Each structure stands twice: as C-alpha cells, then as structure tokens.
Amino acid sequence: MRSWSIPAGHLFGVDIRIHLTFFLLPLFIFWTEYYAHHGSANGPRDLALTGIILACVVAHECGHILAARRFGLIPKAMILLPLTGVTLFEEPHSEKQPSTLPWKREIRLAMVGPLVNFALACLTAAILTAVAPGIPLWKWPFLQSANLPSSLVWANLYLAILNFMPAYPMDGGRVLRAIFSRQLDASTATRRAVSISNAIAMVLMVAGLFSDSWLTMIGVIVFSAAQLEERALLFQSVLDNVSLEEVMLTDFATLSPADTLEDALDKAVHSLQDDFPVVRGSDMVGVISKQRILEALRAEGNGYVQAVMNKIFEVSLRKESLGTAFRKLTARNSSIIPVVEDQRLIGIVTLQNLMHSMALLAESRKLRRDNPEH
C-alpha cells in the first residue's frame, strides 16, 4: 500500500492515501476532452472535474467506513483509486471484532457505497433543478468539464452504476464474493472473485479500444484494484500462517545501559540495524533506536543509554504469528520487538525486516500458486 500510494491526511480517524494510478485520471480527462472537443480542453476545469470525481469516491468510501463501524469492523486506511476506493480494516484480535462478516451483512455493507452515491446524485439534481433550472442535466456527454454542476450529478450516478458491476473489489464483486463464501473459505472466495474481476477488466480494456475510451480506463482501474486486493490477501495469509522464528533476526547487535550515547552511535554506524535491544547481563531492560540516539546527542550531549532508552516494550514468543507481532508493534508505535524463550533473548523483529520479510513471503507464495509444478 505504501509503495504505490501517497498520504493525503485523515478522515474519521482513518488514514487516507491516494493510489498513484489516480494521477492518470486528470491526464486522461485532459486527453479525452482535447480530442473530443477539437483541442478546446480547459486545464483548470479538467482539474475541477478530477476533484469532483475524487470527492464522489471519498463520499462512497465514507459510507462504507461508517457502516463498517456499525458492524464492529475497524477501518484503518482508505486507498483512493481513480473511480473507486479500497478500505483496509484492522486485523481482528478480539472476539468483539469479527474477522469476517456473515455473508448477508457483507452484502449490506457493500451496497452502502453505491446507495450513498445514488442519494447524492438525486439530492444534487434536485437542488440544481430548484436553484438553477437552466443548467442542462441531460445534455450529452453527461460527464464533462464544460458543465461541472451537471458532472457532479452524473459522477455520483456513474460511480453508483459502476460499483454494481460484479468485478471485485467493486461492490458488486464484493456481493459476488459474499455469495461464494457461503460454500468456500474466505481466501478461496476472494481469489475466485478476483479471477472473475480480471476477466471483466480485460473485456472492458479491449472493448474500449473499439468504442469509448472510458471503458479502457475503467478496465485498467478494475484490474489495478483487483491486484491490490489480491496482494492484501497474500499479506494476510503470511500474517496468519508464518511464525516469528521463520523471519526473526538471530545475528544482531545489542547495547548496554552503561554504554555512552557516543559509543552507542559508533556501534550503530557499523550495524545495519536501526533499532537495538538494551541488555544488562542476560536480562533485556529496554530498546533504543538509532534516531533516538542522534536526537539525544543533539539535545543533551553525551550521556548514557539508560537515561534515554525506552523501558516499556513488548516481547513475543518464537511461535507467535507475524500478525501478533505486527499488532504489538503498531499498538505501541514501536519499531522493534524482542523474541524471547524461557526469558532469554533469542532474536529480534524490527518493523523494517518484518515488512521486508512479508513482501518476500507474499511474493514467494504467489509464485508457488501461479507455478504449482515448481
């Protein structure tokens, strides 16, 4: 997610990120308007149309977020793509927070987004009809930068219709996955929905070459969103099924609480680690990062590690899953977690090596799935 998206703030406590494919949309709008209107494209108006579409996608995803919270799910991030969005939920870790919704509730949750867009389209049309009856709402093309008020109506209507398409992760595809999940496990149901989505995306891209170029754009977006969801599924599989002993670092440097900050920095310079366990004898007494060492040296000059180390930290056992470790790291906003056995430090997992290992493991599983004979 972080590799292919950029942060854009927070909304309702949810991290908002814009997928890099979104920046194809203003270029696409400018290109289509330029050729459709014989070189009369208007840059500011094209950007305004892009903003309208973005606002409609945000409204759509906000509907999902508010409904999800009523069902006990905790939204963590919203990724905005050109004509849709993907909301990621926090991995469950209590009985009160279900891992998956019953299929009927999942269908209701999926339908909220299109209904929000449909309601906004009707509301906007009613307001424009009452306030500015001269605005042509039914003039083709319905979505164009030359008529931004009308485009606000049709952008919502098109998004509502588009999301009924049975292509995962569009809402129609989520309904399809929910139906599959009645007889299949969640991973298999998702993979089947993604396969159907990829087929639909290819048909749209090819059809767009012979008719409306918007179909090609929609096909590219559907394909990109499906790949994003498939990768999220692989990461979830890694989180659930891989233990810490498979990825923990066993060859690592430690610091002593009696080390001076200058000595600690010298050790850090000669190590690839960004975070260090602080050990006194055989007992681990704290953790400290390279960044914290530098900040303390700049602010207070040379001192001792004991004075600036973090004495509150989580530990994990070697058999715990990556998901458990990841939750512990994010809960305390930490970047290192020690792995212990019989109260003895046997390894460490840092956020950096955890993300690197997850990416490699997810890729290896994808390769094994795509090439089972190997």
N, C-alpha and C positions, 0 to 999 in steps of 0.2 A: 504494500500500500504506500509506504513512504518513498519507495524508489520511483513510483510512477504518478505521484500526486504531490501537491504543494499545500501547505496550511493556509486556511482562509478565515481563521477565527473560531469562535464557539457560539453555539445556539442551543438554548435549553440545556446547557452543560455538556453538549455533545461536540466533539472535535470535528470541525468542518474542513474538508480537504477537496481541492479541485483536481480531478484527474487530468493529466497532460493532454489527453485526446480532446478535452473541452476546447482547447485553443485552436482546434481545427474548425470549430463552428463559425467564428467570425470570418475566417478566411473563406470558408465555404459559402457563407451568406454573401460576402462581397463578390465572390466569383460568379455565383448564380445570378445576382442582381445585375452585375455588369453585363453579362451576356444576354440576360432576359430582356433588359431594357436598353440594349444597344449602347453600352458604355456610360449609362447615366447613374451608376452606383453612387451612393452617398455614404462616405465613411462614418460620420457621426451617427447617422440614422441606422446604419448597419450595426454599429456597436450598441445602440439603444435596443435594437431588436434582439441582439445577443443577450443583453441584460434582462429583457422581458422573459426570454426562454429560461435563463438561469433562475429568475425569481419563481417561475412556474415549477421548475424542478425542485427548488428548495421547499416550496409550499407542499408539493407532493410528498417529499420525504418527511417533512414535519408532521404530516398526517400519520405516516407510518410510525414515527417516533412516539407521538402522543398515544396512539392506540397500543403500541407495544408495551409501554409502561403500564397501561391498564391490565395487560395480560401477564405482568410480572417480569418482562424482559428488560434488561438494562442496556439502552443504546450507548455505544462507545464512540463511534465515528460515522460520519456521513461522507461518502465519496460522490462528488457530483460529476457525472459524465454529460456529454452534450445534450441528450434528450431523455435522460433518466438518471437515477442515482442508485447507489448501493449503500444500505445502512448495515454497519457491523455491530454485533452485540457482544457484550462482555461474556466471557466463558463462564458458565454457571459453576458455583461452588457451594451451593446450599440447597436444601430441599425446597426452600421457598422460591427459588429461582429455577424454573424448569429448563432442561437442556433443549427440549423441542416442544412445540405446542401441539395439542391434539389437532388432527387434520382439519376439523371444521373451524377451529379458531384460527388456524393459519390461513385458511381461505378468507375468513372475515378480515383478518389483518391485511391480506394482500389487496382486498377490494377497497380499503380505505383511501389509498393514494389516488386511484382514478376518480373516485367519488369526490374527493377534495377538488381536483382539477375541474370536474364537471360542474360542481357547485359554483366555483369561482367563475367559470365561463358564463353560466346563467346569470350570476349576480352582476358581472361586468357588463353583459349585454343589456340587462335591464336598466342599469344606471346610465349607460351611453344612450339608450333609446329615450330615456326620460330627460336627460340633460342636454344631449347633442343629437337630436333626431336626424340631422343632416349627414352624419357620418355613415358612409356606405358599409354596412356589415356583411353584405352578401356579394361584394364585388370581387371577382377572381383576378389575381391569386389572393386567397384569403390571408395568407401569411406573407407580408411584405413590409419593407421598411418605409414605404411611402404612406402607409396608413397604420401607424403604431397603435392607436386605440383599438382598431379592429383586430390587429395582430394579438393584442392581449387576450381577447376573447378566443381567437382561434388557436393560439398557442396552448391554452389550457384544454381546449376541446381536442386538439390533435394528441396531446400528451395522454389524455384520458383514453382515447381510442387506441393509441399505440401500446399502452400498457395492458390492454386486454389481449394483446397478441400472445399466443401460447409459446413464447420464447423466453426461457429463463436467462437472466433474473428479472425480466419484465413481470408485472404482477400476474398476468395470465399464465406465465411459465411457473410462477410460484404456486398457483392453483393446481397446475398440472403435477408439480412435484408432490403437493399435499395428497393428491389422489393416488399417485404412485406409492406414497409412504404408507398407505393402508395395508399393502401387502409386502412392501420391501423395507429394508432398513434405510435410515436417513441418507447414508453415503451413496448407496446404490440408486436410490430415488433421485438424488441430486445429479449424479452422473448421467442417468438416463435423460433427465430434463435438459442438461447441458448439451447432450448429443443432439437432441431434437432442436435446441436453440441454434447450434452451429449449422445444422442443415437449413433452417429457415433463414439464417443470416446469409448463407451462400446464395440461396434463391433470390433474396432481396438485392444483393450486390449485383448479380447477373441481370436481373430484371431492370435495375436502374440504368444499366448501360444502354438499354433499348427504349427506355421510356423517360421517367422522371428521375433526375439525378439525386433527388431527396431519398429515393428508395435505396440507392447505393450508400448514402450517408447513414441511413437507419441500419442497414445491414452491417456496416463497419462498427457502429456503436453497439449493436446487439452482440456481435462476435467479441468485441473487447470486453463488454460487461460479463459475458459468459466465461471468458478466460479468467477474469478477475475472481469470479465466484468459484471456479474450479480450483484455482490456486489457493483460495481461502480454505476450501475443503481439504486440500492436501496438507496445508499447515495445521488444520485442526486434527487431522489424523496423526500427524507427527506429535503434536502436543499431548494427545491422549495415549499413544502407544509406545513412546520412546522414554526410557528411564534416564535419570541423570548420569548414571555410571557409564552410559554409552557416549556421552558428549563432554563430561567434565574434564577440566584440565588437571592433570596429575603432576605435571612438571611446572611449578610456579614459584615465584619469589614471595617471601614474607618479610615483614618488618617487625622490629621490636618496639615496644612502647618507650624504651630508653634511647632509641635512635634519635639523633637530631634531625630537624627538617632538611638541613643541607645534605646530611648523609642519606636520608630517605630519597631526596631528589636525585642524588648521584646513582643510587640503585635503580630508581625509576628510569633514568636516562638509558641504562644498559638493559632494560627489560621491555618487552613488547606489551606488557600488562598496563592497563590504565587504572586498575584497582588492586589493592593489596590487603590481604588479611594481616592483622597485627597479632603476633603470638608472643606470650610470655611462658617460657618453658614448653610444656605440652598443651597449655591452655590458650584458646583463642579469646582475646579480650576486646577486639574491635576491628573496624575496617576503615580504610582511608583511600582516597583516590588521588591520582597524580594532580588533578586540577585543584583539589583541596590543599595539597602540599604547597603548590605555587601560590594560591591565594593567601595562605597563612604567612608565607615568607614575605610576600609583598606588603601585607598589612601590619605584621608584628615583628618581622625579622626572624632570625634563627631561634628556634625553641625546640621542644620535644614532641615527638609524635603523639605521646599520651595526651597531651593537652588539646590536640585538635582532632583526634580520631573520633569516629562515630562509634559510641559504645552500645548503641541499640541496633541490633541487626537480626535478621532471620537466618536460620540454618535449615538445611534439608538433609534427608537420608538418601543414600545412593539409589534406592529402589523407587524413589518418588518420580512421578512423571514430569516431563518438561512443562506441562500445563500448570502443575502445582508450583513449580519454581517460578514460572513467569508471573503467576498471580502474586507470589510473595515479593518479587522484585517491583512490580507496578504498585502494589499496595503501599509500600514504604518509599516509593520513588527512589529506589536503590539501583545500583548497577553491578552489584556483586553479591553472590550468595555462597557461603561455605557449605561444603558437603562433608558430613561427619559420620563416623561409625564408632560405636562404643565411646562416644565423647572425644574421639580423636579426629583431627582434621586430615582428610584423605584426598581432598580435591576442592576445586572452586569452579563456579559457573559465573561468568560475567555476562552482562546484557549483550556485549559485543560478540562474544563467542557463541552465546545462545542463539542470537539471530542468524549468525553465520551458519551454525550447525543446522538450524531449522530449514534454512534455504537449501542447503546441500541435501539434507534428508528428503525434503519435499521433492526436489528435482530427481533424486535417485528413484524414489517411489513412482514418479510419473514415467521415468524411462523404463522401469520394470513393468509397469502396467501397459505401456504402449508397445513394448517388445518382450512379451512373456517368454519367447523361446530362448532369450538370452538371460 
